[in-house]
Amino acid sequence: MGDHRADIKIKFSMYGETETADMWINWSVGSGECYEVDQRVIDFFRDAYLKMRAKYDDEIFKLQEQDVKTLDDHNRDAYARMQGQEPRPKAHVACPKCHSEMEYEDPHMVLASYPPKRVVICPGCGHRDYKVEA
Ligand SMILES: [Zn+2]
């Protein structure tokens, strides 16, 4: 029984980032059939995950800050401009059926109801609905 020294190298990649470790650990036979992993290996994975995840989240946040469109959205808008159609503005609500972001069917039309409503349409599945504008 007792500890056994092991040299280990870890290369952990996620979201296009890679974290590495080159260290030695104590590997020990635990009680019964339970083999124990050195706490530092667990710590490495936790820290590497948190670091790479934070960087990934920062990049996504920066894209959202810049209001960058996806390529699909850009291309759809470009085709609509070529055909002389105005792209439908985003309604900032998710489709109740497929969760795609819904769009105003007619950017200029508000229904004369109380409260006022606008027709929204889902570019994903075609679902039409009303969005209360209050
Ligand atoms: Zn939908």
Boltz pocket constraint, residues with backbone or C-beta under 6 A from the ligand:
constraints:
  - pocket:
      binder: B
      contacts: [[A, 95], [A, 96], [A, 97], [A, 98], [A, 99], [A, 100], [A, 122], [A, 123], [A, 124], [A, 125], [A, 126], [A, 127]]
      max_distance: 6.0
